[in-house]
């Protein structure tokens, strides 16, 4: 049996490459189906509980949602029927509830919308309940803000205003504009 010379070997390799190119030139390149391209969520959770801890491992925030969906392109988590338990120094706990909300991937803010309520749980008397349609919680600063109309109910008393800044560490509320109150004895 005779071994082909180098010219014949180059010719055979060229012929094989040319055949492969002709067979595949009209095909679209195969792309793997990615979640972002097909519109599928990064993940989808029902009755979800997400916890964020500080550097020592202490639970800083617990978010529960009837369902949560992650957008794979932005990694933003969108939840429905939310409850956010925000734990400051013991025994101070703030609870936020809303119809829906978003959590960016950095975990430093929570944006709530639809029947938003903010309540401090560690008070000895009737806690104040702050109601609005949209609110943002800045986890690093421990500040909740909204430019929307707000209503604060404290037992039978109430205050309405437009815009709010609540420093959750110091329990200090700043009402921005159009402040009106109703107090009864």
Contact map, one row per residue, 1 for C-alpha under 8 A:
11100000000000000000000000000000000000000000000000000000000000000000000000000000000000000000000000000000000000000000000000000000000000000000000000000000000000000000000000000000000000000
11110000000000000000000000000000000000000000000000000000000000000000000000000000000000000000000000000000000000000000000000000000000000000000000000000000000000000000000000000000000000000
11111000000000000000000000000000000000000000000000000000000000000000000000000000000000000000000000000000000000000000000000000000000000000000000000000000000000000000000000000000000000000
01111101100000000000000000000000000000000000000000000000000000000000000000000000000000000000000000000000000000000000000000000000000000000000000000000000000000000000000000000000000000000
00111111100000000000000000000000000000000000000000000000000000000000000000000000000000000000000000000000000000000000000000000000000000000000000000000000000000000000000000000000000000000
00011111110000000000000000000000000000000000000000000000000000000000000000000000000000000000000000000000000000000000000000000000000000000000000000000000000000000000000000000000000000000
00001111111000000000000000000000000000000000000000000000000000000000000000000000000000000000000000000000000000000000000000000000000000000000000000000000000000000000000000000000000000000
00011111111100000000000000000000000000000000000000000000000000000000000000000000000000000000000000000000000000000000000000000000000000000000000000000000000000000000000000000000000000000
00011111111110000000000000000000000000000000000000000000000000000000000000000000000000000000000000000000000000000000000000000000000000000000000000000000000000000000000000000000000000000
00000111111111000000000000000000000000000000000000000000000000000000000000000000000000000000000000000000000000000000000000000000000000000000000000000000000000000000000000000000000000000
00000011111111100000000000000000000000000000000000000000000000000000000000000000000000000000000000000000000000000000000000000000000000000000000000000000000000000000000000000000000000000
00000001111111110000000000000000000000000000000000000000000000000000000000000000000000000000000000000000000000000000000000000000000000000000000000000000000000000000000000000000000000000
00000000111111111000000000000000000000000000000000000000000000000000000000000000000000000000000000000000000000000000000000000000000000000000000000000000000000000000000000000000000000000
00000000011111111100000000000000000000000000000000000000000000000000000000000000000000000000000000000000000000000000000000000000000000000000000000000000000000000000000000000000000000000
00000000001111111110000000000000000000000000000000000000000000000000000000000000000000000000000000000000000000000000000000000000000000000000000000000000000000000000000000000000000000000
00000000000111111111000000000000000000000000000000000000000000000000000000000000000000000000000000000000000000000000000000000000000000000000000000000000000000000000000000000000000000000
00000000000011111111100000000000000000000000000000000000000000000000000000000000000000000000000000000000000000000000000000000000000000000000000000000000000000000000000000000000000000000
00000000000001111111110000000000000000000000000000000000000000000000000000000000000000000000000000000000000000000000000000000000000000000000000000000000000000000000000000000000000000000
00000000000000111111111000000000000000000000000000000000000000000000000000000000000000000000000000000000000000000000000000000000000000000000000000000000000000000000000000000000000000000
00000000000000011111111100000000000000000000000000000000000000000000000000000000000000000000000000000000000000000000000000000000000000000000000000000000000000000000000000000000000000000
00000000000000001111111110000000000000000000000000000000000000000000000000000000000000000000000000000000000000000000000000000000000000000000000000000000000000000000000000000000000000000
00000000000000000111111110000000000000000000000000000000000000000000000000000000000000000000000000000000000000000000000000000000000000000000000000000000000000000000000000000000000000000
00000000000000000011111111000000000000000000000000000000000000000000000000000000000000000000000000000000000000000000000000000000000000000000000000000000000000000000000000000000000000000
00000000000000000001111111100000000000000000000000000000000000000000000000000000000000000000000000000000000000000000000000000000000000000000000000000000000000000000000000000000000000000
00000000000000000000111111100000000000000000000000000000000000000000000000000000000000000000000000000000000000000000000000000000000000000000000000000000000000000000000000000000000000000
00000000000000000000001111110000000000000000000000000000000000000000000000000000000000000000000000000000000000000000000000000000000000000000000000000000000000000000000000000000000000000
00000000000000000000000111111000000000000000000000000000000000000000000000000000000000000000000000000000000000000000000000000000000000000000000000000000000000000000000000000000000000000
00000000000000000000000001111100000000000000000000000000000000000000000000000000000000000000000000000000000000000000000000000000000000000000000000000000000000000000000000000000000000000
00000000000000000000000000111110000000000000000000000000000000000000000000000000000000000000000000000000000000000000000000000000000000000000000000000000000000000000000000000000000000000
00000000000000000000000000011111000000000000000000000000000000000000000000000000000000000000000000000000000000000000000000000000000000000000000000000000000000000000000000000000000000000
00000000000000000000000000001111100000000000000000000000000000000000000000000000000000000000000000000000000000000000000000000000000000000000000000000000000000000000000000000000000000000
00000000000000000000000000000111110000000000000000000000000000000000000000000000000000000000000000000000000000000000000000000000000000000000000000000000000000000000000000000000000000000
00000000000000000000000000000011111011000000000000000000000000000000000000000000000000000000000000000000000000000000000000000000000000000000000000000000000000000000000000000000000000000
00000000000000000000000000000001111111000000000000000000000000000000000000000000000000000000000000000000000000000000000000000000000000000000000000000000000000000000000000000000000000000
00000000000000000000000000000000111111111100000000000000000000000000000100000000000000000000000000000000000000000000000000000000000000000000000000000000000000000000000000000000000000000
00000000000000000000000000000000011111111000000000000000000000000000001110000000000000000000000000000000000000000000000000000000000000000000000000000000000000000000000000000000000000000
00000000000000000000000000000000111111110000000000000000000000000000000000000000000000000000000000000000000000000000000000000000000000000000000000000000000000000000000000000000000000000
00000000000000000000000000000000111111110000000000000000000000000000000000000000000000000000000000000000000000000000000000000000000000000000000000000000000000000000000000000000000000000
00000000000000000000000000000000001111111000000000000000000000000000000000000000000000000000000000000000000000000000000000000000000000000000000000000000000000000000000000000000000000000
00000000000000000000000000000000001111111100000000000000000000000000000100000000000000000000000000000000000000000000000000000000000000000000000000000000000000000000000000000000000000000
00000000000000000000000000000000001100111111000000000000000000000000111100000000000000000000000000000000000000000000000000000000000000000000000000000000000000000000000000000000000000000
00000000000000000000000000000000001000011111000000000000000000000000111100100000000000000000000000000000000000000000000000000000000000000000000000000000000000000000000000000000000000000
00000000000000000000000000000000000000001111100000000000000000000001111000000000000000000000000000000000000000000000000000000000000000000000000000000000000000000000000000000000000000000
00000000000000000000000000000000000000001111110000000000000000000011110000000000000000000000000000000000000000000000000000000000000000000000000000000000000000000000000000000000000000000
00000000000000000000000000000000000000000011111100000000000000000011100000000000000000000000000000000000000000000000000000000000000000000000000000000000000000000000000000000000000000000
00000000000000000000000000000000000000000001111100000000000000001111000000000000000000000000000000000000000000000000000000000000000000000000000000000000000000000000000000000000000000000
00000000000000000000000000000000000000000000111110000000000000011110000000000000000000000000000000000000000000000000000000000000000000000000000000000000000000000000000000000000000000000
00000000000000000000000000000000000000000000111111000000000000111111000000000000000000000000000000000000000000000000000000000000000000000000000000000000000000000000000000000000000000000
00000000000000000000000000000000000000000000001111100000000001111000000000000000000000000000000000000000000000000000000000000000000000000000000000000000000000000000000000000000000000000
00000000000000000000000000000000000000000000000111110000000001110000000000000000000000000000000000000000000000000000000000000000000000000000000000000000000000000000000000000000000000000
00000000000000000000000000000000000000000000000011111000001111100000000000000000000000000000000000000000000000000000000000000000000000000000000000000000000000000000000000000000000000000
00000000000000000000000000000000000000000000000001111100001111000000000000000000000000000000000000000000001000000000000000000000000000000000000000000000000000000000000000000000000000000
00000000000000000000000000000000000000000000000000111111111110000000000000000000000000000000000000000000000000000000000000000000000000000000000000000000000000000000000000000000000000000
00000000000000000000000000000000000000000000000000011111111100000000000000000000000000000000000000000000000000000000000000000000000000000000000000000000000000000000000000000000000000000
00000000000000000000000000000000000000000000000000001111110000000000000000000000000000000000000000000000000000000000000000000000000000000000000000000000000000000000000000000000000000000
00000000000000000000000000000000000000000000000000001111110000000000000000000000000000000000000000000000000000000000000000000000000000000000000000000000000000000000000000000000000000000
00000000000000000000000000000000000000000000000000001111111000000000000000000000000000000000000000000000000000000000000000000000000000000000000000000000000000000000000000000000000000000
00000000000000000000000000000000000000000000000000001111111100000000000000000000000000000000000000000000000000000000000000000000000000000000000000000000000000000000000000000000000000000
00000000000000000000000000000000000000000000000000111100111111000000000000000000000000100000000000000000000000000000000000000000000000000000000000000000000000000000000000000000000000000
00000000000000000000000000000000000000000000000000111100011111000000000000000000000001110000000000000000000000000000000000000000000000000000000000000000000000000000000000000000000000000
00000000000000000000000000000000000000000000000000111000001111100000000000000000000111100000000000000000000000000000000000000000000000000000000000000000000000000000000000000000000000000
00000000000000000000000000000000000000000000000011110000001111110000000000000000000111000000000000000000000000000000000000000000000000000000000000000000000000000000000000000000000000000
00000000000000000000000000000000000000000000000111100000000011111000000000000000011110000000000000000000000000000000000000000000000000000000000000000000000000000000000000000000000000000
00000000000000000000000000000000000000000000001111000000000001111100000000000000011100000000000000000000000000000000000000000000000000000000000000000000000000000000000000000000000000000
00000000000000000000000000000000000000000000011110000000000000111111000000000011111000000000000000000000000000000000000000000000000000000000000000000000000000000000000000000000000000000
00000000000000000000000000000000000000000000011100000000000000011111000000000011110000000000000000000000000000000000000000000000000000000000000000000000000000000000000000000000000000000
00000000000000000000000000000000000000000001111100000000000000001111100000000011100000000000000000000000000000000000000000000000000000000000000000000000000000000000000000000000000000000
00000000000000000000000000000000000000000011110100000000000000001111110000001111000000000000000000000000000000000000000000000000000000000000000000000000000000000000000000000000000000000
00000000000000000000000000000000000000001111100000000000000000000011111000001110000000000000000000000000000000000000000000000000000000000000000000000000000000000000000000000000000000000
00000000000000000000000000000000000000001111000000000000000000000001111100111100000000000000000000000000000000000000000000000000000000000000000000000000000000000000000000000000000000000
00000000000000000000000000000000000100001110000000000000000000000000111111111100000000000000000000000000000000000000000000000000000000000000000000000000000000000000000000000000000000000
00000000000000000000000000000000001100011100000000000000000000000000011111110000000000000000000000000000000000000000000000000000000000000000000000000000000000000000000000000000000000000
00000000000000000000000000000000000100000000000000000000000000000000001111100000000000000000000000000000000000000000000000000000000000000000000000000000000000000000000000000000000000000
00000000000000000000000000000000000000000000000000000000000000000000001111110000000000000000000000000000100000000000000000000000000000000000000000000000000000000000000000000000000000000
00000000000000000000000000000000000000000100000000000000000000000000011111111000000000000000000000000001100000000000000000000000000000000000000000000000000000000000000000000000000000000
00000000000000000000000000000000000000000000000000000000000000000000011101111100000000000000000000000111100000000000000000000000000000000000000000000000000000000000000000000000000000000
00000000000000000000000000000000000000000000000000000000000000000001111000111110000000000000000000000111100000000000000000000000000000000000000000000000000000000000000000000000000000000
00000000000000000000000000000000000000000000000000000000000000000001111000011111000000000000000000011110000000000000000000000000000000000000000000000000000000000000000000000000000000000
00000000000000000000000000000000000000000000000000000000000000001111100000001111110000000000000000011100000000000000000000000000000000000000000000000000000000000000000000000000000000000
00000000000000000000000000000000000000000000000000000000000000001111000000000111110000000000000001111000000000000000000000000000000000000000000000000000000000000000000000000000000000000
00000000000000000000000000000000000000000000000000000000000000001110000000000011111000000000000011110000000000000000000000000000000000000000000000000000000000000000000000000000000000000
00000000000000000000000000000000000000000000000000000000000000111100000000000011111100000000000111111000000000000000000000000000000000000000000000000000000000000000000000000000000000000
00000000000000000000000000000000000000000000000000000000000000111000000000000000111110000000001111000000000000000000000000000000000000000000000000000000000000000000000000000000000000000
00000000000000000000000000000000000000000000000000000000000011110000000000000000011111000000001110000000000000000000000000000000000000000000000000000000000000000000000000000000000000000
00000000000000000000000000000000000000000000000000000000000011100000000000000000001111100000111100000000000000000000000000000000000000000000000000000000000000000000000000000000000000000
00000000000000000000000000000000000000000000000000000000000111000000000000000000000111110000111100000000000000000000000000000000000000000000000000000000000000000000000000000000000000000
00000000000000000000000000000000000000000000000000000000001110000000000000000000000011111101110000000000000000000000000000000000000000000000000000000000000000000000000000000000000000000
00000000000000000000000000000000000000000000000000000000000100000000000000000000000001111111110000000000000000000000000000000000000000000000000000000000000000000000000010000000000000000
00000000000000000000000000000000000000000000000000000000000000000000000000000000000000111111100000000000000000000000000000000000000000000000000000000000000000000000000000000000000000000
00000000000000000000000000000000000000000000000000000000000000000000000000000000000000111111100000000000000000000000000000000000000000000000000000000000000000000000000000000000000000000
00000000000000000000000000000000000000000000000000000000000000000000000000000000000000011111100000000000000000000000000001000000000000000000000000000000000000000000000000000000000000000
00000000000000000000000000000000000000000000000000000000000000000000000000000000000000111111110000000000000000000000000111000000000000000000000000000000000000000000000000000000000000000
00000000000000000000000000000000000000000000000000000000000000000000000000000000000011111111111000000000000000000000000111000000000000000000000000000000000000000000000000000000000000000
00000000000000000000000000000000000000000000000000000000000000000000000000000000000011110001111100000000000000000000011110000000000000000000000000000000000000000000000100000000000000000
00000000000000000000000000000000000000000000000000000000000000000000000000000000001111000000111110000000000000000000111110000000000000000000000000000000000000000000000000000000000000000
00000000000000000000000000000000000000000000000000000000000000000000000000000000011111000000011111000000000000000001111000000000000000000000000000000000000000000000000000000000000000000
00000000000000000000000000000000000000000000000000000000000000000000000000000000111100000000001111100000000000010011110000000000000000000000000000000000000000000000000000000000000000000
00000000000000000000000000000000000000000000000000000000000000000000000000000001111000000000000111111000000000011111100000000000000000000000000000000000000000000000000000000000000000000
00000000000000000000000000000000000000000000000000000000000000000000000000000001110000000000000011111000000000011111000000000000000000000000000000000000000000000000000000000000000000000
00000000000000000000000000000000000000000000000000000000000000000000000000000111110000000000000001111100000000011100000000000000000000000000000000000000000000000000000000000000000000000
00000000000000000000000000000000000000000000000000000000000000000000000000000111010000000000000001111110000001111000000000000000000000000000000000000000000000000000000000000000000000000
00000000000000000000000000000000000000000000000000000000000000000000000000011110000000000000000000011111000001110000000000000000000000000000000000000000000000000000000000000000000000000
00000000000000000000000000000000000000000000000000000000000000000000000000011100000000000000000000001111101011100000000000000000000000000000000000000000000000000000000000000000000000000
00000000000000000000000000000000000000000000000000000000000000000000000000111000000000000000000000000111111111000000000000000000000000000000000000000000000000000000000000000000000000000
00000000000000000000000000000000000000000000000000000000000000000000000001111000000000000000000000000011111000000000000000000000000000000000000000000000000000000000000000000000000000000
00000000000000000000000000000000000000000000000000000000000000000000000000000000000000000000000000000001111110000000000000000000000000000000000000000000000000000000000000000000000000000
00000000000000000000000000000000000000000000000000010000000000000000000000000000000000000000000000000011111111000000000000000000000000000010000000000000000000000000000000000000000000000
00000000000000000000000000000000000000000000000000000000000000000000000000000000000000000000000000000001011111000000000000000000000000000111000000000000000000000000000000000000000000000
00000000000000000000000000000000000000000000000000000000000000000000000000000000000000000000000000000011011111100000000000000000000000011110000000000000000000000000000000000000000000000
00000000000000000000000000000000000000000000000000000000000000000000000000000000000000000000000000001111001111110000000000000000000000011110000000000000000000000000000000000000000000000
00000000000000000000000000000000000000000000000000000000000000000000000000000000000000000000000000001110000011111000000000000000000001111000000000000000000000000000000000000000000000000
00000000000000000000000000000000000000000000000000000000000000000000000000000000000000000000000011111100000001111101000000000000000001110000000000000000000000000000000000000000000000000
00000000000000000000000000000000000000000000000000000000000000000000000000000000000000000000000001111000000000111111000000000000000011100000000000000000000000000000000000000000000000000
00000000000000000000000000000000000000000000000000000000000000000000000000000000000000000000000001110000000000011111000000000000000111000000000000000000000000000000000000000000000000000
00000000000000000000000000000000000000000000000000000000000000000000000000000000000000000000000011100000000000001111100000000000001111000000000000000000000000000000000000000000000000000
00000000000000000000000000000000000000000000000000000000000000000000000000000000000000000000000111100000000000011111110000000000001111100000000000000000000000000000000000000000000000000
00000000000000000000000000000000000000000000000000000000000000000000000000000000000000000000001111000000000000000011111000000000111100000000000000000000000000000000000000000000000000000
00000000000000000000000000000000000000000000000000000000000000000000000000000000000000000000011110000000000000000001111100000000111000000000000000000000000000000000000000000000000000000
00000000000000000000000000000000000000000000000000000000000000000000000000000000000000000000011100000000000000000000111110000011110000000000000000000000000000000000000000000000000000000
00000000000000000000000000000000000000000000000000000000000000000000000000000000000000000001111000000000000000000000011111100011100000000000000000000000000000000000000000000000000000000
00000000000000000000000000000000000000000000000000000000000000000000000000000000000000000001111000000000000000000000001111100010000000000000000000000000000000000000000000000000000000000
00000000000000000000000000000000000000000000000000000000000000000000000000000000000000000011100000000000000000000000000111110000000000000000000000000000000000000000000000000000000000000
00000000000000000000000000000000000000000000000000000000000000000000000000000000000000000000000000000000000000000000000111111110000000000000000000000000000000000000000000000000000000000
00000000000000000000000000000000000000000000000000000000000000000000000000000000000000000000000000000000000000000000000001111110000000000000000000000000000000000000000000000000000000000
00000000000000000000000000000000000000000000000000000000000000000000000000000000000000000000000000000000000000000000000000111110000000000000000000000000000000000000000000000000000000000
00000000000000000000000000000000000000000000000000000000000000000000000000000000000000000000000000000000000000000000000000111111000000000000000000000000011000000000000000000000000000000
00000000000000000000000000000000000000000000000000000000000000000000000000000000000000000000000000000000000000000000001110111111100000000000000000000000011000000000000000000000000000000
00000000000000000000000000000000000000000000000000000000000000000000000000000000000000000000000000000000000000000000001100000111110000000000000000000001111000000000000000000000000000000
00000000000000000000000000000000000000000000000000000000000000000000000000000000000000000000000000000000000000000000111100000011111000000000000000000001110000000000000000000000000000000
00000000000000000000000000000000000000000000000000000000000000000000000000000000000000000000000000000000000000000000111000000001111100000000000000000111100000000000000000000000000000000
00000000000000000000000000000000000000000000000000000000000000000000000000000000000000000000000000000000000000000011110000000000111110000000000000000111000000000000000000000000000000000
00000000000000000000000000000000000000000000000000000000000000000000000000000000000000000000000000000000000000000111100000000000011111100000000001011110000000000000000000000000000000000
00000000000000000000000000000000000000000000000000000000000000000000000000000000000000000000000000000000000000001111000000000000001111100000000000011100000000000000000000000000000000000
00000000000000000000000000000000000000000000000000000000000000000000000000000000000000000000000000000000000000111111000000000000000111110000000001010000000000000000000000000000000000000
00000000000000000000000000000000000000000000000000000000000000000000000000000000000000000000000000000000000000111001000000000000000111111000000111000000000000000000000000000000000000000
00000000000000000000000000000000000000000000000000000000000000000000000000000000000000000000000000000000000011110000000000000000000001111100000111000000000000000000000000000000000000000
00000000000000000000000000000000000000000000000000000000000000000000000000000000000000000000000000000000000011100000000000000000000000111110011110000000000000000000000000000000000000000
00000000000000000000000000000000000000000000000000000000000000000000000000000000000000000000000000000000000111000000000000000000000000011111111100000000000000000000000000000000000000000
00000000000000000000000000000000000000000000000000000000000000000000000000000000000000000000000000000000001111000000000000000000000000001111111000000000000000000000000000000000000000000
00000000000000000000000000000000000000000000000000000000000000000000000000000000000000000000000000000000000100000000000000000000000000000111110000000000000000000000000000000000000000000
00000000000000000000000000000000000000000000000000000000000000000000000000000000000000000000000000000000000000000000000000000000000000000111111000000000000000000000000000000000000000000
00000000000000000000000000000000000000000000000000000000000000000000000000000000000000000000000000000000000000000000000000000000000000001111111100000000000000000000001110000000000000000
00000000000000000000000000000000000000000000000000000000000000000000000000000000000000000000000000000000000000000000000000000000000000001110111110000000000000000000111110000000000000000
00000000000000000000000000000000000000000000000000000000000000000000000000000000000000000000000000000000000000000000000000000000000000111100011111000000000000000001111100000000000000000
00000000000000000000000000000000000000000000000000000000000000000000000000000000000000000000000000000000000000000000000000000000000000111000001111100000000000000011110000000000000000000
00000000000000000000000000000000000000000000000000000000000000000000000000000000000000000000000000000000000000000000000000000000000101110000000111110000000000000011100000000000000000000
00000000000000000000000000000000000000000000000000000000000000000000000000000000000000000000000000000000000000000000000000000000000000000000000011111000000000000111000000000000000000000
00000000000000000000000000000000000000000000000000000000000000000000000000000000000000000000000000000000000000000000000000000000000111000000000001111100000000000111000000000000000000000
00000000000000000000000000000000000000000000000000000000000000000000000000000000000000000000000000000000000000000000000000000000000110000000000000111110000000011110000000000000000000000
00000000000000000000000000000000000000000000000000000000000000000000000000000000000000000000000000000000000000000000000000000000011110000000000000011111000000011111000000000000000000000
00000000000000000000000000000000000000000000000000000000000000000000000000000000000000000000000000000000000000000000000000000000011100000000000000001111100001111000000000000000000000000
00000000000000000000000000000000000000000000000000000000000000000000000000000000000000000000000000000000000000000000000000000001111000000000000000000111110001110000000000000000000000000
00000000000000000000000000000000000000000000000000000000000000000000000000000000000000000000000000000000000000000000000000000001110000000000000000000011111111100000000000000000000000000
00000000000000000000000000000000000000000000000000000000000000000000000000000000000000000000000000000000000000000000000000000111100000000000000000000001111111000000000000000000000000000
00000000000000000000000000000000000000000000000000000000000000000000000000000000000000000000000000000000000000000000000000000111000000000000000000000000111111000000000000000000000000000
00000000000000000000000000000000000000000000000000000000000000000000000000000000000000000000000000000000000000000000000000000000000000000000000000000000111111000000000000000000000000110
00000000000000000000000000000000000000000000000000000000000000000000000000000000000000000000000000000000000000000000000000000000000000000000000000000000111111100000000000000000000011110
00000000000000000000000000000000000000000000000000000000000000000000000000000000000000000000000000000000000000000000000000000000000000000000000000000011111111110000000000000000000011100
00000000000000000000000000000000000000000000000000000000000000000000000000000000000000000000000000000000000000000000000000000000000000000000000000000011100011111000000000000000001111000
00000000000000000000000000000000000000000000000000000000000000000000000000000000000000000000000000000000000000000000000000000000000000000000000000001111000001111100000000000000011110000
00000000000000000000000000000000000000000000000000000000000000000000000000000000000000000000000000000000000000000000000000000000000000000000000000001110000000111111000000000011111100000
00000000000000000000000000000000000000000000000000000000000000000000000000000000000000000000000000000000000000000000000000000000000000000000000000111100000000011111000000000011111000000
00000000000000000000000000000000000000000000000000000000000000000000000000000000000000000000000000000000000000000000000000000000000000000000000011111100000000001111100000000011100000000
00000000000000000000000000000000000000000000000000000000000000000000000000000000000000000000000000000000000000000000000000000000000000000000000111110100000000001111110000001111000000000
00000000000000000000000000000000000000000000000000000000000000000000000000000000000000000000000000000000000000000000000000000000000000000000001111000000000000000011111000001111000000000
00000000000000000000000000000000000000000000000000000000000000000000000000000000000000000000000000000000000000000000000000000000000000000000001110000000000000000001111100111100000000000
00000000000000000000000000000000000000000000000000000000000000000000000000000000000000000000000000000000000000000000000000000000000000000000011100000000000000000000111111111000000000000
00000000000000000000000000000000000000000000000000000000000000000000000000000000000000000000010000000000000000000000000000000000000000000000011100000000000000000000011111110000000000000
00000000000000000000000000000000000000000000000000000000000000000000000000000000000000010000000000000000000000000000000000000000000000000000011000000000000000000000001111110000000000000
00000000000000000000000000000000000000000000000000000000000000000000000000000000000000000000000000000000000000000000000000000000000000000000000000000000000000000000001111110000000000000
00000000000000000000000000000000000000000000000000000000000000000000000000000000000000000000000000000000000000000000000000000000000000000000000000000000000000000000011111111000000000000
00000000000000000000000000000000000000000000000000000000000000000000000000000000000000000000000000000000000000000000000000000000000000000000000000000000000000000000011111111100000000000
00000000000000000000000000000000000000000000000000000000000000000000000000000000000000000000000000000000000000000000000000000000000000000000000000000000000000000001111000111110000000000
00000000000000000000000000000000000000000000000000000000000000000000000000000000000000000000000000000000000000000000000000000000000000000000000000000000000000000001110000011111000000000
00000000000000000000000000000000000000000000000000000000000000000000000000000000000000000000000000000000000000000000000000000000000000000000000000000000000000001111100000001111101000000
00000000000000000000000000000000000000000000000000000000000000000000000000000000000000000000000000000000000000000000000000000000000000000000000000000000000000001111100000000111111000000
00000000000000000000000000000000000000000000000000000000000000000000000000000000000000000000000000000000000000000000000000000000000000000000000000000000000000001110000000000011111000000
00000000000000000000000000000000000000000000000000000000000000000000000000000000000000000000000000000000000000000000000000000000000000000000000000000000000000011100000000000001111100000
00000000000000000000000000000000000000000000000000000000000000000000000000000000000000000000000000000000000000000000000000000000000000000000000000000000000000111100000000000011111110000
00000000000000000000000000000000000000000000000000000000000000000000000000000000000000000000000000000000000000000000000000000000000000000000000000000000000000111000000000000000011111000
00000000000000000000000000000000000000000000000000000000000000000000000000000000000000000000000000000000000000000000000000000000000000000000000000000000000011110000000000000000001111100
00000000000000000000000000000000000000000000000000000000000000000000000000000000000000000000000000000000000000000000000000000000000000000000000000000000000011100000000000000000000111110
00000000000000000000000000000000000000000000000000000000000000000000000000000000000000000000000000000000000000000000000000000000000000000000000000000000000111000000000000000000000011111
00000000000000000000000000000000000000000000000000000000000000000000000000000000000000000000000000000000000000000000000000000000000000000000000000000000000110000000000000000000000001111
00000000000000000000000000000000000000000000000000000000000000000000000000000000000000000000000000000000000000000000000000000000000000000000000000000000000000000000000000000000000000111
